[in-house]
Amino acid sequence: MNTNLMVVSAVIAALLVWGVLVYNRLMALRNRTSNALAQIDVQLKRRYDLVPNLVAVAKKYLEHESQTLEAVIRARGQAQAAASALRAAPGKPEVAEAMVAAEGALGGALGRLMVLTESYPDLKADDTMRSLSEELGSTENRIGYARQAYNDQVLEFNNASRAFPAIVVASILGFHAMPMLQSTQSAQEREAVRVQF
């Protein structure tokens, strides 16, 4: 009888230790995923800060192209709102999809602005515009790398939380699968933003 109690106690202790190890691993993975999302947010803020400067420089040359400039400003606002919503609810797929769609709209509006600047030699020659355009191109690359790092972390978290037997602990403790960020949804979105001068 005493031996049976010891065996049961040992099994319970082993299960508790295993549960704690699984929990700690899932927490570490979730924290790394949150960090990766924060890195995307840093790069998006950098982009959002560049947009008003681009618009201000372009405005003096493109006075009669106000629709394009307004579209960029509107898209920037929508993208910022979507990024804030994703920070507030990082595990919701619909929120991630809304952020990707808003970022796609901003990228498209910026692309139209950059294409439009090709038609204006004075704007193209403006040192500030050239510098801002190069900075935007660099930022777009950083956003792409940050998204890739985020998706890598999400994949690792989802694999760890959905593998048996860890899925038992994950389900009990509320570790739900996290959504990946899809970069494009259509062929039009796959077109690169042109920032050449």
Secondary structure, DSSP 8 states (H G I E B T S, - for coil): -HHHHHHHHHHHHHHHHHHHHHHHHHHHHHHHHHHHHHHHHHHHHHHHHHHHHHHHHHHTT-TT-HHHHHHHHHHHHHHHHHHHHHHH-TT-HHHHHHHHHHHHHHHHHHHHHHHHHTT-HHHHH-HHHHHHHHHHHHHHHHHHHHHHHHHHHHHHHHHHHHSTTHHHHHHHHT--------S-SSTTTTS------
